Amino acid sequence: MQSSGRVSRSRANKHHWDDEDFRGKKAHKSHRSHHEVKRDLENYFERKRLKELTEDTWLQ
């Protein structure tokens, strides 16, 4: 039950943010879906983690 509430709340916030963002100065930019943004973030953090791992092995 809580998770669905959390999702709907974040969805409401996201909608508001999208309205602000795409009506305003970034209107010319293509709309990126929530899933695309989430995937990009996951990819970024995965790369960051791998980079830190490789740096750790270099230091050893």
Secondary structure in CASP SS format (residue, H / E / C, confidence):
PFRMAT SS
TARGET T0000
AUTHOR 0000-0000-0000
METHOD secondary structure of the structure
MODEL  1
M C 1.00
Q H 1.00
S H 1.00
S H 1.00
G H 1.00
R H 1.00
V H 1.00
S H 1.00
R H 1.00
S H 1.00
R H 1.00
A H 1.00
N H 1.00
K H 1.00
H H 1.00
H H 1.00
W H 1.00
D H 1.00
D H 1.00
E H 1.00
D H 1.00
F H 1.00
R H 1.00
G C 1.00
K C 1.00
K C 1.00
A C 1.00
H C 1.00
K C 1.00
S C 1.00
H C 1.00
R C 1.00
S C 1.00
H H 1.00
H H 1.00
E H 1.00
V H 1.00
K H 1.00
R H 1.00
D H 1.00
L H 1.00
E H 1.00
N H 1.00
Y H 1.00
F H 1.00
E H 1.00
R H 1.00
K H 1.00
R H 1.00
L H 1.00
K H 1.00
E H 1.00
L H 1.00
T H 1.00
E H 1.00
D H 1.00
T H 1.00
W H 1.00
L H 1.00
Q C 1.00
END
